[in-house]
Amino acid sequence: MSKGVLKKYVKDPVLKNEILSLWRQGRVFRSLFNRGDMGLRRRLRIFRYYLSYYKSFSRYYFDKDGNE
């Protein structure tokens, strides 16, 4: 998942801090990125894939508590 989506939609501050801490430490692995398979078409496809997270969350996410 995208870092921006996590920062925006994770509401629990403890969990959010843990996620961001792991990200800063470099302990996040994204299996889509492979050095040997990063041609232009592949990069564009991955970029579109990650942008779809933003689109999906903005369309379907709602706060069950009614805060947002």
C-alpha positions, 0 to 999 in steps of 0.5 A: 500500500502507498505511504500517503494512503496509510498516513491519511486513512490510519486513524489510530495514532499508535499504529500510524507511528509504528507504521511510519517508524518501520517505513523510516527504518527501511523495513518495508518491502514492496514485492512489485519492485524488482531491479531486473524488471523495471522497464518504462512500461512496467514503471508506468503500470506500477505507478498506475497501480499505486494511484489506484489505491488513492482513488479507491480509498477516496471513493469507498472509505468512510469513518465508521464513527462519523468523524470525517 
